Amino acid sequence: MMRKRNSVLILGIASIIILASVQVIIVGGIWNQKNEMFGLRYTMRSQEALYFINRRLGSDGFDTVRYVLSKYSEQAARELSDAQDSAALYNKKQEILKYFTIALDKEQDLSAMLAAYFERRGWEKNFVHSIVINDLEFIASDTIPVVHRRTGPAISGKETKVKAGQDEENGSKILVVPKVMEDNNYRLMFDYYIDFSDKQQYILRESAATLLLSIFSIIVVVTIFIITYRNLMEEKRLSNLKTDFINNMTHELKTPLSTITVAGKTLEMPLIRSNDEKIVETARLIGKQSIHLNQLINMILEISMWERTQFELEKKNIDIEELMDDIVESFRTGGGNNAQIIKKYDLKGIKAELDVVYFTTMLNNLLSNAVKYSDKQPVIEVEGFRSEEGIFIKVTDNGIGINKNDQKHIFDKFYRAHTGNIHKFKGLGLGLYYVKKIAEAHGGDVSVNSKPGKGSTFTINIPY
């Protein structure tokens, strides 16, 4: 059973890991697909916006940039030509590159035009722009390259009516237009990109259904695994209870059978047959053990009957205090003559509909357990009182007590608390099962409060 439990646990965990991995791969693939579709969609929308801006406004969004760069380039071209050495030329190139970078970033109008067009169409308009200079050459007496076929610095900034927010990863940017500008002094090639600040949230909304379905499937599988594993543990527990019951029943049956066998052989002895007193004593012993054996068999037959059908109570309107007093006194003079029993009744003549036989069995079982599971002089306190919730009967003892783990199962059929030697305290694990069944049949319940070495208190609640 242990090997089977471990195999199920390992197999279940492995299955969950595989399922989670597959779901991650699927969701990742869908996420990438949505990301690509988003980029393609806004590439097409940007081209549509550029066509509209050019046709309706007669502009490409860089008119101001052209004017600014044209004025600056005349003086810059002369200064490049006048550079005396390589260091001065290098510094001048860096100065020109910086000016072009700032001018392209600050003086372009395309970002505002795109945002306005997207907003009118009801599309996402919150993006940041970036411009990458690929080639920049100045034309003087000779062509002087400033940037030549390399990626220049990415340029981004806060646009008018556009929410700023930069993504440093170039892979997430959307290329809107590769642009060429030139006049008599320079030739410029650059790429204009846009990047949406809340693209991740947008893609997440589109992928929400798939993501939720994946999470739901994992939760379902984990739930099924937990239920299956718990059922396996319950099966193991019931199997152990069955084994314990068989061992206890074998032990209980062997005792009277062994006694009867020995007594039978004793009667065969000539010395015993000639002694009438010994014969009577042996016959009584056989009778007593036969009664005990018959009680064990009847108990098993009775519990089997309870499992097949719900037993019916023959209720009568009984004075509870009188009935409890009769049960306690009968027990005191019977099996509990060595126990100190303290009675605390406060029922004031209350009557309730009870089955006398079953009620007596229920209270006797609690009293018997109080004596049986005591390692010293038994002191039992029997208390009865009523409240708005019903009638409460408490049986408190000074016995060995019950640990927390056993308290969860002591009312289960055939369950016996672990006491080290399972046969030290005789029984079949049915007494408290009877108590709970009888209390429930009367419409009530039973509970326990106990600490090891401190005794136990069983509380029966019955409506009236």
HELIX and SHEET records of a PDB file:
HELIX    1   1 MET A    2  PHE A   52  1                                  51    
HELIX    2   2 ILE A   53  LEU A   57  3                                   5    
HELIX    3   3 ASP A   63  ASP A   82  1                                  20    
HELIX    4   4 SER A   86  GLU A  107  1                                  22    
HELIX    5   5 LEU A  110  ARG A  120  1                                  11    
HELIX    6   6 ASN A  170  SER A  172  5                                   3    
HELIX    7   7 LYS A  199  LEU A  267  1                                  69    
HELIX    8   8 PRO A  270  ARG A  273  1                                   4    
HELIX    9   9 ASP A  276  ARG A  308  1                                  33    
HELIX   10  10 ILE A  320  THR A  333  1                                  14    
HELIX   11  11 VAL A  356  LYS A  372  1                                  17    
HELIX   12  12 LYS A  404  GLN A  407  1                                   4    
HELIX   13  13 GLY A  431  ALA A  441  1                                  11    
SHEET    1   A 3 THR A 143  VAL A 147  0                                        
SHEET    2   A 3 PHE A 127  ILE A 139 -1                                        
SHEET    3   A 3 ILE A 155  GLY A 157 -1                                        
SHEET    1   B 4 THR A 143  VAL A 147  0                                        
SHEET    2   B 4 PHE A 127  ILE A 139 -1                                        
SHEET    3   B 4 TYR A 186  PHE A 196 -1                                        
SHEET    4   B 4 ILE A 174  GLU A 182 -1                                        
SHEET    1   C 2 LYS A 316  ASP A 319  0                                        
SHEET    2   C 2 LYS A 351  LEU A 354 -1                                        
SHEET    1   D 5 GLN A 340  ASP A 346  0                                        
SHEET    2   D 5 VAL A 379  SER A 387  1                                        
SHEET    3   D 5 GLY A 390  THR A 396 -1                                        
SHEET    4   D 5 SER A 456  ILE A 462 -1                                        
SHEET    5   D 5 ASP A 445  SER A 450 -1                                        
END                                                                             
